[in-house]
Amino acid sequence: MVALFVRSVPQLLLFLRSDFMREISVNKITDIIKDLCIKANKELPVDIENCLHRCAECETNSLGKSVLCDLEKNLEAAKEYDIPICQDTGLAVVFLEIGQDVHITGGDLTDAINEGVRRGYTNGLLRKSVVADPLNRVNTNDNTPAVIHTSIVKGDKIKITVAPKGFGSENMSGIKMLTPSHARQGVVNAVLDIVKAASNNPCPPMVVGVGIGGDFEQCAYLAKKALCRSTEIRHSNPFYAELENELLEKINQLDIGPQGFGGITTAFAVNVETAPTHIAGLPVAVNIGCHVTRHASMEI
């Protein structure tokens, strides 16, 4: 039947694409990323804000409680004056879940993402913190390039998440290549060791993203992605949900407290993500987010 409507291979491909592929312009992606860069830097996710208010009420250490109240005032001031919630507006980390039935049109996707970051950080008057070379240290002056993670999923939509990452917390992250003999307790010890070494440097209360499994780079990616999950959502597997709760309890017993002044609020949440791994390996990565663990998403 198709032969009745098309006379060449290019025409056939166009016919099939128009029937089964949804087209999304790179210009739309650029505009959305621009807006998400500004939103993520000025609006704290509701779950993190709720954690801050709840912990300010429950903190038993008087100095720690005072610090949490100051953080609440900082958040209110950012809203009132329409300014970023932290002066470190971060390295732009962009996650894209691209539906396999989407055809991206009008240009190069990577260029479109970076243009969105460029416009967001320039138009939003956000601090530009990216250097073009790790040793020569020359600022790019537009906060590009972004760190981009893409995955192909079912459907005809694109979900875009922008997660600005400040380096006070990023510098305190870590990875350990354990062996299977370390087992569950070894994972717990590794996470606690990294958090203890971080101490007050990542501006606690923190969100602790943990990646377990995969290989060297995948477990680090999982730990970063874990920070984009709501602190109100536990792991879907009860085994790992229990591990998240245990880690949070033990981290909050370290008495690091808000901004390192002591107390029972060292972390808001621990989010664990996992992946299959090699029979000889047990990689563990910890990516720490500060008290303004930022991310904003939109689906198109």
Secondary structure, 3 states (H helix, E strand, C coil): CHHHCCCCHHHHHHHHHHHHCEEEEHHHHHHHHHHHHHHHHHCCCHHHHHHHHHHHHHCCCHHHHHHHHHHHHHHHHHHHHCCCCCCCCCEEEEEEEEECCEEEECCCHHHHHHHHHHHHHHHCCCCCCCECCCCCCCECCCCCCCEEEEEEECCCCEEEEEEEECHHHHCCCEEEEECHHHHHHHHHHHHHHHHHHHCCCCCCCEEEEEEEEECHHHHHHHHHHHCCCCCCCCCCCHHHHHHHHHHHHHHCCCCCCHHHCCCCCCEEEEEEEEEEECCCCEEEEEEEECCCCCCEEEEC
